[in-house]
Amino acid sequence: MTQEAQLTDLVQEAQELTREVVKAPFRLRTYRLIRKILIGFILVSIVNVLFSFFFLTPKMYAIHRENHEMVIKYRILQDRIRTAQQQVEEIRLRDLHVYRSLFSSDTLALQGIFQAYPDEKYASMVGDQYEHLMIPTWKQLDQLARSIYAESRSFDELQQLSSDKEQMTTAIPAIWPMDRSAMKGHIGAFNPRRYHPILHRIQPHNGVDLPCTRGTLIYATGDAVVEKASKQGYNGGFGRQIVLNHEFGYKTRYAHLDKVLVETGDTVRRGQVIGHAGNTGRSTSTHLHYEVLYKGRPVNPINYFNKDLSEMEYEKLMENMRETNYERLE
């Protein structure tokens, strides 16, 4: 090998060694840089976790503030609902004790409207962080909505009654169905939950029994149309009976009659004689079974007798009420 060839080999070897020497520090620097980046990322993560644990980040602080404001809004809403419910209750009391008294009207019957909704309605809120706020608030809102609906229905009816007040005053049952001096004995009391001592079961008495002698005159207690005039038959135990439709939701029944003096479809006026008292049907002695029905529901007729009674007369009437056996209860 010539000197030139040896020299060329030495130069190439030197170049290769130089490249390797240069490559080694570059990789080392690269590894060190990656290590620093990883360590920095880990340290930043640790600091962030520790900061988040002890301090709120701007984003977490904003969320916390919004949640706090939401809780305050729920509390304010609950207070407003309670205030509104109290106002509705005040209106309801005036409705019951003032407005309906003016029109001699019974309470509007809305069966079931105030029953609580099933818990399934609120199931979607169960388990939520704010369940203790949301469910009671929604229950309050539902109750308020029901109360407002009930009063709306009641005032609709009162509005109708006010427009027909003149006709209504003569139609609503407001007098005794017979001369009080003709009564003989105690009045059989109205009791829809009467427990019969012999039959040992609830046996409702949906009217009052007015004992008297056979042939005592029976009067219509308000202007009405004769809905039923049964002159024969047992008729479910009522015997000979008359049912009057007074409109405005009111009907009256006069049962166990000896004579029926009107026909179905007749128009009668308050105080008009419509029959004679008797002892027909499921009856043990002569008396008049008298009922007042409001929207198909029996109500206590005594509440319609006390319009022209003094306080003393009313107290005496109450003392005269008894559980009687004027009717068989088989």
BAGU-369892 format. One record per residue (C-alpha): residue number from 0; x, y, z. Coordinates in Angstrom, 3 decimals, padded with zeros to 6 digits, m for minus. Layout:
(node NUM (X Y Z))
...
***
This chain:
(node 0 (000.000 000.000 000.000))
(node 1 (001.370 003.342 m000.934))
(node 2 (001.709 006.215 001.426))
(node 3 (m001.097 008.057 m000.307))
(node 4 (m003.514 005.161 000.287))
(node 5 (m002.569 004.942 003.950))
(node 6 (m003.012 008.638 004.321))
(node 7 (m006.481 008.426 002.761))
(node 8 (m007.497 005.637 005.150))
(node 9 (m006.271 007.604 008.153))
(node 10 (m008.262 010.647 007.031))
(node 11 (m011.453 008.584 006.613))
(node 12 (m010.957 006.956 010.026))
(node 13 (m010.420 010.323 011.637))
(node 14 (m013.595 011.647 009.999))
(node 15 (m015.660 008.682 011.236))
(node 16 (m014.312 009.074 014.782))
(node 17 (m015.128 012.769 014.641))
(node 18 (m018.713 012.071 013.547))
(node 19 (m019.192 009.558 016.379))
(node 20 (m017.763 012.000 018.914))
(node 21 (m020.174 014.667 017.658))
(node 22 (m023.208 012.284 017.648))
(node 23 (m022.690 011.095 021.233))
(node 24 (m023.016 014.560 022.890))
(node 25 (m026.075 015.388 020.655))
(node 26 (m027.995 012.303 021.828))
(node 27 (m026.961 012.985 025.371))
(node 28 (m028.198 016.561 025.152))
(node 29 (m031.445 015.334 023.582))
(node 30 (m032.023 012.812 026.403))
(node 31 (m031.281 015.452 028.993))
(node 32 (m033.712 017.886 027.366))
(node 33 (m036.493 015.273 027.248))
(node 34 (m035.814 014.397 030.880))
(node 35 (m036.043 018.049 031.903))
(node 36 (m039.291 018.465 030.000))
(node 37 (m040.791 015.387 031.681))
(node 38 (m039.634 016.484 035.122))
(node 39 (m041.015 019.972 034.490))
(node 40 (m044.371 018.578 033.368))
(node 41 (m044.557 016.343 036.455))
(node 42 (m043.643 019.229 038.751))
(node 43 (m046.219 021.517 037.093))
(node 44 (m048.884 018.801 037.447))
(node 45 (m048.046 018.301 041.119))
(node 46 (m048.159 022.031 041.754))
(node 47 (m051.470 022.319 039.889))
(node 48 (m052.999 019.475 041.912))
(node 49 (m051.779 020.946 045.179))
(node 50 (m052.989 024.414 044.169))
(node 51 (m056.388 023.032 043.161))
(node 52 (m056.639 021.196 046.467))
(node 53 (m055.888 024.224 048.607))
(node 54 (m057.073 027.002 046.273))
(node 55 (m059.793 027.430 043.623))
(node 56 (m058.795 027.885 040.056))
(node 57 (m060.522 030.737 038.194))
(node 58 (m062.748 028.224 036.429))
(node 59 (m063.586 026.336 039.636))
(node 60 (m064.166 029.623 041.413))
(node 61 (m066.654 030.669 038.714))
(node 62 (m068.482 027.324 038.982))
(node 63 (m068.540 027.555 042.779))
(node 64 (m069.935 031.090 042.588))
(node 65 (m072.642 030.036 040.119))
(node 66 (m073.661 027.107 042.360))
(node 67 (m073.825 029.384 045.388))
(node 68 (m075.992 031.853 043.458))
(node 69 (m078.268 028.985 042.349))
(node 70 (m078.772 027.879 045.969))
(node 71 (m079.663 031.458 046.926))
(node 72 (m082.130 031.662 044.023))
(node 73 (m083.783 028.395 045.130))
(node 74 (m084.157 029.737 048.676))
(node 75 (m085.685 032.967 047.356))
(node 76 (m088.013 030.972 045.091))
(node 77 (m089.163 028.833 048.022))
(node 78 (m089.930 031.971 050.046))
(node 79 (m091.913 033.433 047.145))
(node 80 (m093.864 030.190 046.710))
(node 81 (m094.708 030.145 050.430))
(node 82 (m095.848 033.773 050.243))
(node 83 (m097.998 033.039 047.186))
(node 84 (m099.484 029.968 048.888))
(node 85 (m100.400 032.060 051.930))
(node 86 (m102.120 034.597 049.679))
(node 87 (m104.050 031.833 047.917))
(node 88 (m105.084 030.423 051.312))
(node 89 (m106.368 033.858 052.352))
(node 90 (m108.401 034.043 049.141))
(node 91 (m109.688 030.520 049.786))
(node 92 (m110.842 031.479 053.286))
(node 93 (m112.711 034.492 051.895))
(node 94 (m114.159 032.209 049.232))
(node 95 (m115.425 029.728 051.835))
(node 96 (m116.620 032.102 054.546))
(node 97 (m117.612 035.249 052.656))
(node 98 (m118.301 034.792 048.963))
(node 99 (m120.067 031.437 049.179))
(node 100 (m122.059 032.576 052.184))
(node 101 (m123.367 035.495 050.130))
(node 102 (m124.620 033.079 047.495))
(node 103 (m125.675 030.340 049.953))
(node 104 (m123.436 027.968 048.005))
(node 105 (m121.584 024.891 049.188))
(node 106 (m117.871 024.377 048.770))
(node 107 (m116.760 023.416 045.285))
(node 108 (m116.122 019.661 045.228))
(node 109 (m112.816 018.815 043.554))
(node 110 (m112.103 015.300 044.710))
(node 111 (m108.478 014.285 044.507))
(node 112 (m107.070 017.615 043.391))
(node 113 (m104.985 018.080 046.542))
(node 114 (m103.596 014.555 046.603))
(node 115 (m099.799 014.528 046.346))
(node 116 (m098.205 013.485 043.094))
(node 117 (m096.411 010.097 043.193))
(node 118 (m092.701 010.194 043.974))
(node 119 (m091.968 008.880 040.466))
(node 120 (m092.603 012.386 039.130))
(node 121 (m089.494 013.604 040.941))
(node 122 (m087.361 010.499 040.291))
(node 123 (m085.132 012.313 037.786))
(node 124 (m083.914 014.641 040.566))
(node 125 (m083.098 011.873 043.052))
(node 126 (m079.361 011.526 043.608))
(node 127 (m078.546 015.023 042.377))
(node 128 (m076.242 017.144 044.503))
(node 129 (m079.070 019.617 045.039))
(node 130 (m081.878 017.081 045.487))
(node 131 (m082.683 018.543 048.906))
(node 132 (m083.513 021.855 047.209))
(node 133 (m085.075 020.824 043.913))
(node 134 (m087.602 018.193 045.045))
(node 135 (m089.198 020.255 047.876))
(node 136 (m089.339 023.301 045.579))
(node 137 (m091.100 021.389 042.818))
(node 138 (m093.531 019.906 045.336))
(node 139 (m094.306 023.436 046.567))
(node 140 (m094.879 024.601 042.986))
(node 141 (m097.193 021.667 042.270))
(node 142 (m099.222 022.379 045.403))
(node 143 (m099.448 026.079 044.516))
(node 144 (m100.573 025.235 040.982))
(node 145 (m103.309 022.948 042.353))
(node 146 (m104.504 025.618 044.788))
(node 147 (m104.643 028.263 042.066))
(node 148 (m106.531 025.872 039.788))
(node 149 (m109.055 025.090 042.531))
(node 150 (m109.664 028.771 043.265))
(node 151 (m109.954 029.524 039.569))
(node 152 (m112.665 026.886 039.248))
(node 153 (m114.382 028.197 042.366))
(node 154 (m114.409 031.806 041.129))
(node 155 (m115.698 030.699 037.741))
(node 156 (m118.633 029.144 039.559))
(node 157 (m119.129 032.215 041.766))
(node 158 (m119.111 034.433 038.682))
(node 159 (m121.866 032.319 037.196))
(node 160 (m123.789 032.424 040.471))
(node 161 (m123.491 036.206 040.652))
(node 162 (m124.941 036.618 037.175))
(node 163 (m127.882 034.370 038.088))
(node 164 (m128.235 035.554 041.699))
(node 165 (m131.874 036.632 041.436))
(node 166 (m132.936 033.298 039.977))
(node 167 (m130.661 031.435 042.346))
(node 168 (m132.127 033.032 045.481))
(node 169 (m135.499 031.510 044.718))
(node 170 (m134.106 028.180 043.519))
(node 171 (m131.722 027.127 046.289))
(node 172 (m133.483 025.084 049.008))
(node 173 (m134.071 027.526 051.840))
(node 174 (m137.225 026.602 053.795))
(node 175 (m138.517 023.653 055.786))
(node 176 (m140.256 021.008 053.656))
(node 177 (m143.110 020.899 056.159))
(node 178 (m144.617 023.031 058.899))
(node 179 (m142.319 022.680 061.914))
(node 180 (m145.322 022.555 064.243))
(node 181 (m146.422 019.341 062.482))
(node 182 (m143.315 017.393 063.555))
(node 183 (m143.817 014.682 066.164))
(node 184 (m140.657 013.498 067.881))
(node 185 (m136.921 013.743 067.293))
(node 186 (m135.388 014.546 063.934))
(node 187 (m133.393 011.746 062.327))
(node 188 (m129.889 013.149 061.857))
(node 189 (m127.862 013.428 058.639))
(node 190 (m124.836 011.134 058.949))
(node 191 (m123.051 009.777 055.852))
(node 192 (m120.698 007.754 058.093))
(node 193 (m123.312 006.285 060.427))
(node 194 (m122.265 002.965 061.965))
(node 195 (m125.320 000.759 062.362))
(node 196 (m125.319 m000.915 065.825))
(node 197 (m127.184 m004.016 064.597))
(node 198 (m125.727 m004.516 061.134))
(node 199 (m122.208 m003.603 062.331))
(node 200 (m121.307 m001.751 059.169))
(node 201 (m121.332 001.781 057.775))
(node 202 (m124.896 002.569 056.692))
(node 203 (m125.063 006.186 055.459))
(node 204 (m128.055 008.353 056.241))
(node 205 (m127.924 010.991 053.508))
(node 206 (m130.844 013.112 054.655))
(node 207 (m132.909 014.030 057.684))
(node 208 (m136.074 012.282 058.862))
(node 209 (m138.914 014.550 059.967))
(node 210 (m141.556 012.583 061.941))
(node 211 (m145.156 013.656 061.494))
(node 212 (m148.686 012.369 060.992))
(node 213 (m149.915 010.840 057.783))
(node 214 (m151.132 013.422 055.285))
(node 215 (m148.938 016.273 056.554))
(node 216 (m148.410 018.730 053.701))
(node 217 (m144.977 018.652 052.046))
(node 218 (m143.618 021.801 050.397))
(node 219 (m141.043 022.406 047.667))
(node 220 (m138.112 024.124 049.358))
(node 221 (m137.147 026.117 046.264))
(node 222 (m138.174 026.822 042.677))
(node 223 (m137.477 023.734 040.597))
(node 224 (m138.507 021.326 037.878))
(node 225 (m139.843 017.927 038.938))
(node 226 (m137.217 015.416 037.848))
(node 227 (m138.927 012.375 039.312))
(node 228 (m142.452 011.800 040.631))
(node 229 (m142.787 008.166 041.724))
(node 230 (m146.408 007.519 042.679))
(node 231 (m146.030 003.757 043.078))
(node 232 (m143.385 001.182 043.939))
(node 233 (m140.610 000.498 046.418))
(node 234 (m138.092 002.666 044.519))
(node 235 (m134.969 001.456 046.295))
(node 236 (m136.611 001.848 049.701))
(node 237 (m137.762 005.445 049.172))
(node 238 (m141.323 004.406 048.359))
(node 239 (m143.390 007.160 046.807))
(node 240 (m140.986 010.012 046.266))
(node 241 (m140.336 013.292 044.495))
(node 242 (m136.968 014.543 043.227))
(node 243 (m136.731 018.232 042.333))
(node 244 (m133.998 019.755 040.166))
(node 245 (m133.316 023.313 041.334))
(node 246 (m130.475 023.953 038.859))
(node 247 (m127.195 025.513 040.083))
(node 248 (m126.154 021.990 041.080))
(node 249 (m128.953 021.506 043.643))
(node 250 (m131.529 018.747 043.890))
(node 251 (m133.873 017.744 046.719))
(node 252 (m135.549 014.425 047.514))
(node 253 (m138.835 013.910 049.394))
(node 254 (m139.362 010.213 050.225))
(node 255 (m141.838 007.815 051.927))
(node 256 (m144.767 009.949 050.783))
(node 257 (m148.407 008.941 051.038))
(node 258 (m149.404 011.020 048.021))
(node 259 (m147.484 012.615 045.159))
(node 260 (m149.305 015.703 043.831))
(node 261 (m146.986 016.645 040.939))
(node 262 (m145.913 015.107 037.650))
(node 263 (m142.470 014.656 036.130))
(node 264 (m141.580 017.822 034.189))
(node 265 (m143.804 020.138 036.243))
(node 266 (m142.415 023.492 037.338))
(node 267 (m142.933 024.185 041.052))
(node 268 (m142.353 027.230 043.213))
(node 269 (m140.920 027.525 046.688))
(node 270 (m143.603 026.793 049.258))
(node 271 (m145.870 024.953 046.805))
(node 272 (m147.530 021.785 048.176))
(node 273 (m146.092 018.823 046.246))
(node 274 (m147.233 015.849 048.360))
(node 275 (m148.411 014.332 051.635))
(node 276 (m146.207 012.631 054.203))
(node 277 (m146.612 008.875 054.545))
(node 278 (m145.037 005.547 055.457))
(node 279 (m144.166 003.925 052.110))
(node 280 (m141.033 002.104 051.075))
(node 281 (m138.444 001.144 053.679))
(node 282 (m140.138 002.962 056.499))
(node 283 (m141.194 001.954 059.998))
(node 284 (m143.352 004.959 060.840))
(node 285 (m144.813 008.021 059.172))
(node 286 (m142.157 010.594 058.407))
(node 287 (m140.567 012.577 055.596))
(node 288 (m137.084 011.624 054.466))
(node 289 (m135.643 014.865 053.054))
(node 290 (m132.336 015.161 051.174))
(node 291 (m130.376 018.021 049.666))
(node 292 (m127.853 017.062 046.997))
(node 293 (m125.241 019.437 045.644))
(node 294 (m123.578 018.315 042.414))
(node 295 (m124.679 014.779 043.127))
(node 296 (m123.234 014.742 046.658))
(node 297 (m125.507 014.626 049.732))
(node 298 (m125.099 017.633 052.025))
(node 299 (m126.652 018.299 055.413))
(node 300 (m130.160 019.774 054.912))
(node 301 (m129.944 021.426 058.325))
(node 302 (m127.501 023.942 056.815))
(node 303 (m130.392 025.145 054.664))
(node 304 (m132.921 025.321 057.507))
(node 305 (m131.041 027.789 059.679))
(node 306 (m131.543 030.803 057.392))
(node 307 (m134.578 031.975 059.329))
(node 308 (m133.672 030.567 062.762))
(node 309 (m132.485 032.498 065.770))
(node 310 (m129.450 031.246 067.644))
(node 311 (m131.683 029.787 070.371))
(node 312 (m133.916 028.045 067.828))
(node 313 (m130.891 026.604 066.060))
(node 314 (m129.450 025.263 069.322))
(node 315 (m132.814 023.689 070.156))
(node 316 (m132.905 022.123 066.701))
(node 317 (m129.457 020.601 067.231))
(node 318 (m130.566 019.165 070.564))
(node 319 (m133.525 017.575 068.810))
(node 320 (m131.309 015.670 066.352))
(node 321 (m130.991 011.927 067.053))
(node 322 (m130.002 008.647 065.489))
(node 323 (m133.496 007.317 064.829))
(node 324 (m135.044 004.146 063.408))
(node 325 (m137.749 005.654 061.213))
(node 326 (m136.388 003.554 058.338))
(node 327 (m135.537 m000.129 058.134))
(node 328 (m131.882 m000.678 057.323))
(node 329 (m131.897 m004.256 056.025))
***
